[in-house]
Amino acid sequence: YVPEYVLLEVTTLLKQKGYLDLAKNFITRVTNPNQSTFIPSDQYFTETQFAFLNAEKNNKLSFIDTALLVLSREYTIITFDKQLQKEIEKFN
């Protein structure tokens, strides 16, 4: 599954690196209604917003990482971000 915020980050990065065709292909494949892999942000925005606004001051997670943390309750999150992984392990 691909959350909307991840789609935004990956697509932006691909375009910035000069891979516009790959970025377009990625969007097309992820949002294909026959594959059901896209998770629109409206399904988890409110909970993400609440978690972000109520996080402790020493919390270093970005808004997108907070969204992934929220989604980790229902989905397996694969990340190379050690801080996010640590928070997911504490959260679940």
C-alpha positions in Angstrom: 0.0 0.0 0.0 1.1 3.5 -0.7 -0.1 6.4 1.4 -0.8 9.7 -0.3 2.1 11.5 1.5 4.6 8.8 0.4 3.3 9.2 -3.2 4.0 12.9 -3.0 7.5 12.5 -1.6 8.5 9.7 -4.0 7.1 11.5 -7.0 8.8 14.8 -6.1 12.1 13.1 -5.6 11.9 11.2 -8.9 11.1 14.4 -10.7 13.9 16.4 -9.0 16.4 13.7 -10.0 15.3 14.0 -13.6 13.0 10.9 -13.8 9.8 12.6 -14.8 8.6 9.6 -16.9 9.2 7.3 -14.0 7.4 9.7 -11.6 4.4 9.8 -13.9 4.4 6.0 -14.2 4.6 5.7 -10.4 1.5 7.9 -10.0 -0.4 6.1 -12.6 0.3 2.7 -11.2 -0.3 3.6 -7.6 -3.6 5.4 -8.2 -4.9 2.7 -10.6 -8.4 1.9 -9.1 -8.0 -1.8 -10.2 -5.0 -2.3 -7.9 -6.4 -0.7 -4.7 -2.9 0.2 -3.3 -3.4 3.9 -2.9 -4.4 5.3 0.6 -5.8 8.8 0.3 -4.7 11.1 3.1 -8.3 12.0 4.1 -8.5 8.5 5.7 -5.9 9.3 8.3 -5.4 13.0 8.3 -7.3 13.9 11.4 -5.6 11.3 13.5 -2.2 12.3 12.1 -2.9 16.0 12.8 -3.9 15.2 16.4 -0.7 13.1 16.9 1.5 15.7 15.4 0.0 18.6 17.4 0.1 16.6 20.6 3.6 15.2 20.2 6.2 15.9 22.9 8.6 18.7 22.2 11.6 16.3 21.8 9.7 14.3 19.1 11.7 14.7 15.9 9.2 13.1 13.5 8.0 15.1 10.5 4.3 15.3 9.7 4.7 12.6 7.0 6.6 10.3 9.5 3.8 10.9 12.0 1.3 9.8 9.3 3.3 6.6 8.8 3.4 6.1 12.5 -0.4 6.4 12.6 -0.7 4.0 9.7 1.5 1.5 11.4 -1.5 0.4 13.5 -3.1 -1.1 10.4 -0.2 -1.6 7.9 3.4 -2.8 8.0 5.6 0.2 7.5 9.0 -0.4 5.8 11.5 2.4 6.5 15.2 3.0 6.6 14.6 5.9 9.0 15.9 4.6 12.4 14.0 7.2 14.4 10.7 6.4 12.7 11.4 2.7 13.2 12.0 3.2 16.9 8.8 5.2 17.3 6.8 2.5 15.4 8.2 -0.1 17.8 7.2 1.9 20.8 3.8 2.9 19.3 2.7 -0.7 18.6 
